[in-house]
Amino acid sequence: MSDKLQQVINNQNRQQELGISHTDDVVQLVGFIIGEEEYAVPILSIQEIIKPIEWTRVPQTPGYVLGVFNLRGAVIPLIDLRLKFGLKSKKHNEETRFFVLKQGDDVAGFVIDRLTMALRIKKTDIGPAPDTMAGDESLIEGVGKQADRILTILKVNKLLERDF
């Protein structure tokens, strides 16, 4: 994990522990690339970002579930977001990362093509999910707009939902 990203996470964790919230109108996210699109998740939902490590295939799981990996004694499922989003598999390279999302007791690892950066987006610059994706079943929380790009903000609870 980059030093800057770690500093942002540490600072936000300290503020949350102290009950300080100076950024009520700003959402802090981590951006990443899958295929040609940029996505993001809330920074506090990320437990860790690591370079790819060895995993073990688990039989009779959907194709997008690569298997499980051991992260300091915890066995964590590994999901390839390219496959989950209907894209073709891609060989891992020097930019490929695994990020571990955690919400409550739910934890899973996700393969991403490339990490972009930590982002701060005003809530007013986040639009709703497209009408075609509306509803509780959608993975899309909303669409963030910045001067030079648009990114899709994903629902952590839906990513962590087990359907296998």
Summary of the structure (lengths in Angstrom):
residues: 164
radius of gyration: 15.8
end to end distance: 29.0
largest distance: 46.9
contacts: 437
relative contact order: 0.21
helix: 21%
strand: 45%
